[in-house]
Amino acid sequence: MGAWDAEKLRDKGLDDGEILEANQIIGYFNYVNRCLNGLGVTIENDIVGFYANPDE
């Protein structure tokens, strides 16, 4: 993301606080998803990477 990205958001009516908030939320979800993927966390009927049970 560069300065021009923030400018485009400002052109759409967002202020700096809203841009910062969006940045923090997006960064948080990115972090959490990577942590869960790394731990092999799955939900029912969902397989992440190499964590499938070969006996099933």
Secondary structure as UniProt FT lines:
FT   HELIX           3..11
FT   TURN            12..13
FT   HELIX           16..39
FT   TURN            44..45
FT   TURN            49..50
FT   TURN            54..55
//
